[in-house]
Amino acid sequence: MFFSCNQERKVDSANQTLRELVTKVDRNTLAEKLILCLGEDTMQSDTALNYGLLGCFHQQLSHLPEEDRQQKMKLVRQAIANLSHNERKKSFTQCVTEQAIQYLN
């Protein structure tokens, strides 16, 4: 969530990769950064959930050339806008689980 939030809102000048945030930043520090980035939005808000999904897809599409990745991310944003809160929540949970497995390997 923080990764995508910070890409959009630019509240933290440290330009860490998603992998670095997950594997090297203390979870309490990361939570504090997320709260700061979200501002008035809560961690359970649609905005936070959308940031989480965008971060997951950013990671999944990171192997693509920049132009292709940007095109795919536009499609991802459109798809997210058409999903219900529950569908986005399920997708986010699944994505986080898959990423956790990748980071453990």
C-alpha positions as CSV (number, residue, x, y, z in Angstrom):
1,M,0.0,0.0,0.0
2,F,2.7,2.4,1.0
3,F,4.7,1.9,-2.2
4,S,1.8,3.0,-4.5
5,C,0.6,5.7,-2.1
6,N,4.1,7.2,-2.0
7,Q,4.4,7.0,-5.8
8,E,1.3,9.1,-6.1
9,R,1.5,11.4,-3.1
10,K,5.3,11.6,-2.7
11,V,5.4,12.0,1.0
12,D,8.7,10.2,1.5
13,S,11.8,11.1,-0.4
14,A,13.4,7.7,0.1
15,N,12.9,6.0,-3.3
16,Q,12.9,2.4,-2.2
17,T,11.8,-0.5,-4.4
18,L,8.8,-2.6,-3.4
19,R,11.1,-5.5,-2.6
20,E,13.2,-3.3,-0.3
21,L,10.1,-2.1,1.5
22,V,8.9,-5.6,2.1
23,T,12.2,-7.2,3.0
24,K,14.3,-4.5,4.6
25,V,12.0,-1.9,6.3
26,D,10.7,-2.7,9.8
27,R,7.0,-3.3,9.6
28,N,6.3,-0.6,12.3
29,T,8.2,1.9,10.3
30,L,6.4,0.9,7.2
31,A,3.0,1.2,9.0
32,E,4.0,4.7,10.2
33,K,5.0,5.7,6.7
34,L,1.7,4.4,5.3
35,I,-0.4,6.3,7.9
36,L,1.5,9.4,7.0
37,C,1.0,8.9,3.3
38,L,-2.7,8.0,3.6
39,G,-3.4,11.2,5.6
40,E,-7.1,11.3,6.2
41,D,-7.7,8.0,4.5
42,T,-7.7,4.9,6.9
43,M,-5.9,1.7,6.2
44,Q,-9.3,0.0,5.6
45,S,-10.4,2.7,3.1
46,D,-11.0,2.1,-0.6
47,T,-8.1,4.4,-1.3
48,A,-5.7,2.2,0.7
49,L,-7.0,-1.0,-0.8
50,N,-6.6,0.5,-4.3
51,Y,-3.0,1.4,-3.5
52,G,-2.4,-2.1,-2.3
53,L,-3.7,-3.6,-5.5
54,L,-1.7,-1.1,-7.6
55,G,1.5,-2.1,-5.7
56,C,0.8,-5.8,-6.3
57,F,0.3,-5.3,-10.0
58,H,3.4,-3.0,-10.2
59,Q,5.4,-5.9,-8.9
60,Q,3.8,-8.5,-11.2
61,L,4.4,-6.3,-14.2
62,S,7.9,-5.1,-13.3
63,H,9.5,-7.4,-15.8
64,L,7.9,-5.5,-18.7
65,P,9.4,-2.6,-20.6
66,E,8.3,0.8,-19.1
67,E,5.9,1.7,-21.9
68,D,4.2,-1.7,-21.8
69,R,4.0,-1.6,-18.0
70,Q,2.3,1.8,-18.1
71,Q,-0.2,0.6,-20.6
72,K,-1.0,-2.5,-18.4
73,M,-1.3,-0.3,-15.3
74,K,-3.9,1.8,-17.0
75,L,-5.9,-1.3,-17.6
76,V,-5.4,-2.4,-14.0
77,R,-6.7,1.0,-12.8
78,Q,-9.8,0.6,-15.0
79,A,-10.4,-3.0,-13.7
80,I,-10.0,-1.9,-10.1
81,A,-12.6,0.9,-10.6
82,N,-15.1,-1.8,-11.8
83,L,-14.6,-4.2,-8.9
84,S,-16.6,-4.2,-5.7
85,H,-14.9,-3.6,-2.4
86,N,-15.1,-7.3,-1.5
87,E,-13.7,-8.3,-4.9
88,R,-10.8,-5.9,-4.5
89,K,-10.2,-7.1,-0.9
90,K,-10.0,-10.8,-2.1
91,S,-7.7,-9.9,-4.9
92,F,-5.4,-7.9,-2.6
93,T,-5.3,-10.8,-0.1
94,Q,-4.4,-13.3,-2.8
95,C,-1.8,-11.0,-4.3
96,V,-0.1,-10.4,-0.9
97,T,-0.1,-14.1,-0.2
98,E,1.5,-14.8,-3.6
99,Q,4.1,-12.1,-3.1
100,A,5.0,-13.4,0.4
101,I,5.7,-16.8,-1.1
102,Q,7.9,-15.2,-3.8
103,Y,9.9,-13.3,-1.1
104,L,10.4,-16.4,0.9
105,N,12.0,-18.3,-2.0
